[in-house]
Amino acid sequence: MSMLPSWASSDADSMRLTEKQYDALPDEVRKRIEVIGGNVVFLHSGTREHNRVARRLAHALEAARPDSPCVEVNTDVDVQFVKWNREDRGFSFRRPDVSVNRCLDRGAKLMSSDVLLAAEVVSPGSAYIDTVDKVAEYAYEGIPVYLVVHLDGDLYVKLIQEYRLDWVSRTYRLVETHQGQLVLDDPFPAKVPFSELDD
């Protein structure tokens, strides 16, 4: 019995997507995948703890966001890569657990050039994509701040790594490892005690 979803086949081309093909997929399929270089990447459903921490982090950032300049806080929204696509590497997007971006017109696609902060929540043993692949991809796209929220074995927030973009090298530098409380200066000031994310 095939382990592939019903819309895919053993034909390798069915595991590659253009933006137009992705847009034509049903919503229940789209929410289960990301695409890098035109290649489908299947996603695992987050645990209850993972989803709760991501939702509460988004809520805390939403509460701290300033009136001006206009920014939005989102959860699980496609961030379409600009630089990657422009250099003809193929249609690519990721879906950060939390993103902060410049305000957009209603219905507009969220592009990486609009994102000011991306955050991913990682559980023990599942951090490779978030701590290696996405560190390189988000930096290459020029996203200024990347947060990696690490959960411990009991699925509580253990620490949050704050990466900032070095604009010359287009790579991230780890500038802070937050313990007990997340304190941000950019893209706007925010203080988030870990207890607000765990409880």
N, C-alpha and C positions, 0 to 999 in steps of 0.2 A: 504494500500500500504506500502511495506517495506521501511524503511529508510536506509537499509543497501546497500552498493555498490554491483554491480552485481557479483563480485568475491566472496563475502561473503554469508553466509546463516544464518538461525536462529540456526544452529548447533554451539554450543560453540567452537568446535574444529576449525571451519573455522576462528575464530577470534584469533587464536594462530598461530604463524609462527616460523619455524626454519629458519636458515640462508639460507639453500638451497631453501626453499619455497619462501622466500623473494626475493632471487636473480632471481627466475623464473618469478616473477610478471612483468607485463608491466611497463615501465617507468612512464606512467601517473598515475598508481596506487601507485607506490613506493614513488613518490614525495608528496603524500597526507597523508602518515603515518609515524610514528616512532614505534619502538617495544621495550618494556621493559619487561623483564622476559618472553619473548615469546608472550606477549599479545600486540595486535595491539592498538595503540593510534592514533586516527584521528586528523589531523591538520587542523586549520582554515587558510585560505589564509590571508597573511598579507595585511594591507592597503598600499596605495601608499606611505604614509608618512613613515610607518614602513620600507618598502622596500628601500626607498630612503636613510633613515638614515643608515641602515645596509650597503648598497652599498657604501655610502660615507665614513663610518668608515673603511670599508675594503680598500678602495682606499687610505685613509690617512695612514693606517698602512703599506700598500704596499709601499708607497712613503718613509716611515721612516725606512723600514727594512734594515739591514746592508748587506754588501756583504758577510760577514763571521761572524758567521757560517751560513750555508745555511738554510733559513726558507721560508715557503710558507704562503701566506694569501689566505683563501678561504671563499666563502659564500655558505651556504646551502649545505654542503657536509656531508654525513653520517659519524659519528664518532662511530665506533664500540667499545663497551665496552670490555675491556680485563679482568679486575679483576672480574667483575660481572659474565661473562661467565665462567671463569675458576673455579669459586666456584659453578658451576652448577645451577645457578639461571635462566638459560634460555637465549636464544639469545636476545641481547639488543643493541640498538643504539639510539642516538639522532642526530639531525641535527642543530647545532648551527647556528645562523644568520651569525656569523663571527667566523672563527677559524684561529689560527696561529699554524703551526706545523713544525717539522723538515722536511727537504726535503725528498721526497720519490721517489722511482723508478716509472717511468711511468706505470700507470695501477694498482699500488698497492692500497690496501684498507687502508683507514685512520683509525688507531687504537688509542684509547684513550691514550695509552702510548707514542704516538708521538706528542700529542697536548700540546702546551705551554701556550695557552690562548684560552678561549672560551668567546664569547660575545652574549648576547641576548638583543633584543630591545623589550620593553614591553609598551603597551598602557594602559591608565587608565582602571581599572576594569578587566584586563586580566593577572595579574601578578603572580597568584598563582603558576603555573607550573614553571615559570622562577625563582621565588624568594623563593620557598620552595623545590619542587621536584628536580629541576636541581641543586640547591645549594648542596643538599645532594649527588646526583648521581655523579656530576663532581668531588666533593671532594673525594668521595669514590674511583673514578677511578684515582685519583692522578694528575688531571689537575692543574698546579701551580697557574694560574691566571684566575679569572672569573669576567667578567664585565657585569653589568646589566644596560642597558641604559633605563632610564625612560622618557617617553614622557608625557607632561602635557596635559591638556584638549584641548589645541589648536594644539596638535600634534607637538609641538616643543620639543627639548631636554631640559628637566628640570634639570636632574642630572644624573650622572653615578656613580654607586657604584662599588668600586674595592675590590674584595675579594681575599685573598691570602691563600694558603693552609698551614695549620699547619700539618707538616709531621708526627708528633707523633700521634695526635688524628685522622688524616685523616678527618678533618673538616675545613671549611673556617672561617677565621676571616675577618670582614669588616675592612679594613685598611685605606680607604679613600672614602669620598663622594665628587666627583669632581663637581664643579659648574662653568659654564662659559668656562672651558677648561679642557680637559683630559690631564694629565701629567703622563706618564708611565716611569718607570725605566726598568721593565722586561716585556716581554722577551728581549726587546731592548728599548732604549730611544725613546720616541715619545711625541710630543705636538700637540694636536688637538683642536683648538678652536671650541666651539659648533656652531659658525656661519658657519663653513665649513660643518657641518652636516645638518644644517637647510636650508640654502639658496638654 
